[in-house]
Amino acid sequence: MRLIFRNFSLLRSSWATALLLGVLLLVSLQSKAAAQSSAPDTLRVRPNLEELFIEPRFYSILEDPSGQLTLADVQQPVHAAAFERGDKLPTNMEHPGAAYWLRLVVRAEGPLAQHWYFELFDSHLNDIAFFPSAENGRNAVHTGADQPLTSRRFPYKNFLFRLALEPDQTQVFYLRLRSNSKTSFLSRLRTEQMLAVHFQAEYGLLGGFYGILLIMVIYNLCLYVFIGEQTYLRYVVYVLSSSLMFLSEDGLGFQYLWPGYPTLNQMIIAGSPILLLLTFSYYARQFLDAPQRLPHYDQWVRAVVLLSVAALLLDTIWLNSGLGFWLYLLPYGMIYYLAFRIWQRGFRPAGYFLLAHAMVAVSVGFLILRKLGIDTFTNTATVYSMNAAFVVEVVVLSYALGEKIKGIKDLTIRAQEKLVKQLRKKHLAQDRLVEQLKRNQELKDQLNTELESLVALRTEELRRQSDTISAQNRELLQANGLLALQSAAIEKLNTDLQRDLQEAKTARVLSKEVDFGEFSQIYPDKEACLVYLANLKWANTFQCRKCGHEKYCDGREPHSRRCTRCRYVESATAYTLLQKCKFSIIKAFYAVFLVYTHKGNYTSQELSRVLDLRQGTCWSFSQKVTEAMRRRRQAPDYDENEDWTHVLLDATGIVEEEVVGTEERASLSSSNRKVTL
């Protein structure tokens, strides 16, 4: 039994050992497979090849967030094992500002008849270090968009590096890349001959492209100079801004125009798309007549464009979020929708506008895919599709602009033809009017002749009658002499009669027997009373009571006077016995007359009955008149025969009442203040 258990224990230990060995073997195989899968494929160069597109599986990438690693550091086992194949990672730089190490393994199979060159397509990489030898980092080529063009060994718009390949040997090349924006690792290997053919074809096409843009700029600028249509000038500005953006995008501007100014190159790269958005909206709205055809929507488009430009400038200068690319979609989309709406309304050039930007929209789609790291459609045709689309756009828009101007010209011609027809009708009417005027002139001449003959006859008749009248006038003069004497006598009698009548009226008024009805015939209304009082008050001259000035003008109240110097206004009743009178001024006149003529002995009851006023009011007013009469008798210039109207100008009582009132108010205020204390 013990032997059986011993054999069973040996058998169990042998199975455990075998299982452990199997697990170790499986782990080693999986790690070896993983290492093989993480290692990039070797890029093989053969004598019969002239160019190779470097696919992501041919290189491996190491991200260096700190940016401090050197060539020796990345060759250490720790960092060398961290390299990952390009097809296992995103095909673009996900973190702008970080350094990326790119490792490329190249094997030259057989003898090589030509030199091979490594080309990076993105000309906006800020910093590049190419290490032609993996063993020695001192021979590194250091260049980039942040450095002048002289830092490049080959003055080419893209980055070009020569590979020192040895026959039948496998070599490892390292590149250290850094960019401030998301970009891809697209690159290609070319031989000298293929590179020369490529240069010739590429620069020939680009030269034709910029030549077409230059021709369009000159042509439309000449049209603007000769025609004066502002749309042509806006189109020239738009084409120039587009040319600036293409020069910054393909690197030709940095290669030929500003090679020694990398900072300026970075500013143009960042600002040219923003400038293009402004000039495009500036031109498109004018071309589509948006302010006249869709004024409300045009205001929204203009506001969105300005806000987008401000956001793009903010993102470019301060934020650097990398999302500025998406801020272009909304304003461009609104402008395209604006063109579609206007085209629906029957504006034919808007259709050409939409057609011209259809290919541009497709090429922008390819650009968005490249920015997102999707290289499925990336090739020479799609890379340069925007240039071709823009050429088509320039040609179509030029034709559309010509069609628009032609349409305007046709409308102008039709308007001119309509105007010519109207002018012809006007000329016919004028001819008819001239003919009618000629007839009128003939009739007028005939009528004048007849009138002259009639006037001659009438003149002779009048002359005869004049002689008769002259003889009669002489007789009348004699009679007039006698009548003049009689008229003088009659005039003297009338004067005496009027004087006697006035004296009778005055005497009647000065008597005590005049009733209110008779009195009101002399002073019928308030206006007559105020006129009389004003003439009596200012009989001698006017003098301002504040500044003493003697010149005046009429005030707002009837018969008031305003000082022309201090603007003080004095009414006709001010500073008279009738100031602050509470009842009718006619009754006040009559009350003064009654009290004065009765020498102050007229009772308030009788005065209340005659004037139909309260007895208290009549008593107060009679007291005021009595006091005025007393003061008048004491005056030096008092005359016993003077009439009652002199009492009206008494103002002493009014001044005393105002002084007493002021003192009473001051005393009351002082007593209140004491009570409060």
Secondary structure, DSSP 8 states (H G I E B T S, - for coil): -HHHHHHHHHHHHHHHHHHHHHHHHHHHHHHHHHHHHHS---EEE-TT--EEE--GGGEEEEEESSS---HHHHTSHHHHTT-EEGGGS-SB-SSTTSEEEEEEEEEE-S--SS-EEEEES-TT-SEEEEES-SS-STT-EEE-TTS-GGGSSS--SSEEEEE---BTEEEEEEEEEE-SS--B--EEEEEHHHHHHHHHHHHHHHHHHHHHHHHHHHHHHHHHHHH--HHHHHHHHHHHHHHHHHHHHHSHIIIIISTT-HHHHHHHHHHHHHHHHHHHHHHHHHHTTHHHHSHHHHHHHHHHHHHHHHHHHHIIIII--S-GGGGGHHHHHHHHHHHHHHHHTT-HHHHHHHHHHHHHHHHHHHHHHHHTT--TT-SHHHHTHHHHHHHHHHHHHHHHHHHHHHHHHHHHHHHHHHHHHHHHHHHHHHHHHHHHHHHHHHHHHHHHHHHHHHHHHHHHHHHHHHHHHHHHHHHHHHHHHHHHHHHHHHHHHHHHHHHHHHHHHHHHHHSTT--HHHHHHHS-SHHHHHHHHHHHHTSS----TTT----EEE-SSTT-EEETTT--EE-SSTTSTTTT--S-HHHHHHHHHHHHHTTT---HHHHHHHHT--HHHHHHHHHHHHHHHHHHHTSTT--TT--GGGGGG--HHHHHHHHHHHHHHHHHHHHHHHHH-
